[in-house]
Amino acid sequence: MADESTQSIVVDAEPDEIMAVIADFPAYPEWAAAVKKTEVLSEDADGQAEQVRFTLDAGPFRDVYTLEYDWADDGLSVRWHLVKGQLQKAQRGEYALAAQGDKTKVTYTLSVELAVPMIGLFRRKAEKMVMDTALKELKRRVEGR
């Protein structure tokens, strides 16, 4: 598995508000620029998504892939891993939320292994760009509600 990259941002909202946006997969195409389509394939007994198919178009990187989610009981984190992908061989990620007064620190951890070899430096830059964009778009979506 590839090395993990981690990045954080502080969002002016409570953790439950942020997790509600993270869990609303059908709305991703409205605010996550590279996500063109999502489809919740299965849900757990609580109605939270277990498997979600994504159609991604990030310029030179286009992929259709399925992620499986594991939601923490305390509502402060969600982890996922790749079930199936075209461009990716593996993906692991996590959003971890930590309340800081009336704000929340959101930490995003991501590890992606592509089916096509990529020089480590370029892969890390791509991961950083994906995480930076995802966190900024998440912050904008949550704070704009």
C-alpha positions as a printed NumPy array, in Angstrom:
array([[  0.   ,   0.   ,   0.   ],
       [  1.2  ,   3.509,  -0.773],
       [  2.189,   5.954,   1.957],
       [ -0.558,   7.984,   3.581],
       [ -0.919,  11.741,   3.262],
       [ -2.711,  13.8  ,   5.905],
       [ -4.073,  17.33 ,   5.871],
       [ -6.365,  19.307,   8.212],
       [ -8.63 ,  22.346,   8.093],
       [-10.756,  24.131,  10.706],
       [-14.442,  24.494,   9.82 ],
       [-16.811,  26.94 ,  11.496],
       [-19.427,  24.289,  12.363],
       [-20.216,  21.501,  14.818],
       [-18.997,  17.957,  14.005],
       [-22.517,  16.643,  13.343],
       [-23.104,  19.356,  10.698],
       [-19.868,  18.403,   8.939],
       [-20.545,  14.669,   9.119],
       [-24.014,  15.268,   7.626],
       [-22.367,  16.848,   4.554],
       [-19.766,  14.061,   4.331],
       [-22.525,  11.417,   4.517],
       [-24.765,  13.072,   1.89 ],
       [-23.238,  11.294,  -1.107],
       [-26.011,  12.17 ,  -3.597],
       [-25.125,  15.868,  -3.107],
       [-21.382,  15.487,  -3.824],
       [-21.68 ,  16.52 ,  -7.51 ],
       [-23.158,  19.85 ,  -6.285],
       [-20.052,  20.838,  -4.331],
       [-17.127,  18.479,  -5.092],
       [-15.973,  19.687,  -8.503],
       [-14.283,  16.463,  -9.667],
       [-17.203,  14.225,  -8.639],
       [-19.599,  13.982, -11.562],
       [-21.907,  11.248, -10.251],
       [-22.466,   9.173,  -7.118],
       [-24.624,   6.148,  -6.466],
       [-25.232,   4.667,  -3.021],
       [-25.137,   0.912,  -3.651],
       [-25.914,  -0.266,  -0.119],
       [-26.751,   1.108,   3.326],
       [-26.376,  -0.226,   6.865],
       [-29.26 ,  -0.709,   9.325],
       [-28.973,   2.974,  10.369],
       [-29.353,   4.181,   6.776],
       [-25.706,   5.202,   6.412],
       [-24.004,   4.405,   3.118],
       [-21.938,   1.222,   3.145],
       [-20.887,   1.18 ,  -0.504],
       [-20.861,   4.128,  -2.893],
       [-19.902,   4.244,  -6.588],
       [-18.205,   7.451,  -7.74 ],
       [-17.654,   8.804, -11.228],
       [-14.657,  11.123, -11.067],
       [-13.368,  13.537, -13.714],
       [-10.342,  15.444, -12.482],
       [ -8.838,  16.484, -15.81 ],
       [ -6.263,  13.85 , -16.74 ],
       [ -7.61 ,  11.482, -14.058],
       [-10.966,   9.891, -14.807],
       [-12.226,   6.918, -12.859],
       [-15.31 ,   5.013, -11.809],
       [-14.745,   3.339,  -8.462],
       [-16.585,   1.914,  -5.471],
       [-15.71 ,   2.672,  -1.847],
       [-16.872,   0.849,   1.275],
       [-17.439,   2.963,   4.41 ],
       [-17.069,   2.271,   8.127],
       [-18.806,   4.9  ,  10.287],
       [-17.597,   5.416,  13.876],
       [-20.28 ,   4.999,  16.537],
       [-19.382,   8.382,  18.076],
       [-20.046,  10.193,  14.779],
       [-16.563,  11.735,  14.752],
       [-14.912,   9.718,  12.007],
       [-15.515,   7.675,   8.901],
       [-13.058,   5.378,   7.173],
       [-13.227,   3.879,   3.714],
       [-11.404,   1.54 ,   1.383],
       [-11.564,   0.725,  -2.305],
       [-13.762,  -2.183,  -3.343],
       [-13.382,  -1.786,  -7.101],
       [-11.779,   0.758,  -9.418],
       [-10.533,   1.243, -12.931],
       [ -7.569,   3.58 , -12.392],
       [ -6.946,   2.687,  -8.738],
       [ -5.599,  -0.56 ,  -7.286],
       [ -6.146,   0.551,  -3.689],
       [ -7.479,   3.488,  -1.709],
       [ -7.828,   4.015,   2.022],
       [ -9.041,   7.175,   3.647],
       [-10.498,   8.748,   6.74 ],
       [-12.19 ,  11.926,   7.858],
       [-11.611,  12.485,  11.59 ],
       [-13.421,  15.342,  13.342],
       [-12.341,  17.039,  16.576],
       [-14.486,  19.746,  18.189],
       [-12.604,  22.94 ,  19.057],
       [-15.137,  25.119,  20.836],
       [-17.746,  26.105,  18.244],
       [-15.444,  25.041,  15.386],
       [-14.223,  21.637,  14.264],
       [-10.837,  20.461,  13.055],
       [-11.3  ,  18.108,  10.109],
       [ -8.364,  15.81 ,   9.375],
       [ -8.327,  13.991,   6.045],
       [ -6.011,  11.017,   5.568],
       [ -5.657,   9.44 ,   2.135],
       [ -3.625,   6.689,   0.541],
       [ -4.077,   5.834,  -3.133],
       [ -2.316,   3.222,  -5.226],
       [ -2.88 ,   3.58 ,  -8.947],
       [ -3.036,   0.697, -11.406],
       [ -0.596,   2.65 , -13.59 ],
       [  2.809,   3.28 , -11.996],
       [  3.411,   6.883, -10.965],
       [  6.591,   8.435,  -9.597],
       [  6.234,   8.906,  -5.816],
       [  6.784,  12.663,  -5.994],
       [  3.954,  13.111,  -8.521],
       [  1.657,  10.763,  -6.581],
       [  2.214,  12.736,  -3.347],
       [  1.588,  16.032,  -5.155],
       [ -1.619,  14.633,  -6.658],
       [ -2.775,  13.363,  -3.237],
       [ -2.014,  16.757,  -1.676],
       [ -3.987,  18.53 ,  -4.403],
       [ -6.946,  16.13 ,  -4.012],
       [ -6.976,  16.543,  -0.22 ],
       [ -6.533,  20.319,  -0.32 ],
       [ -9.374,  20.674,  -2.809],
       [-11.638,  18.243,  -0.937],
       [-11.13 ,  20.001,   2.408],
       [-11.672,  23.48 ,   0.967],
       [-14.799,  22.36 ,  -0.909],
       [-16.126,  20.621,   2.225],
       [-15.488,  23.751,   4.326],
       [-17.221,  25.974,   1.745],
       [-20.219,  23.615,   1.554],
       [-20.641,  23.293,   5.34 ],
       [-20.147,  27.003,   6.099],
       [-22.449,  27.991,   3.225],
       [-25.417,  26.02 ,   4.598]])
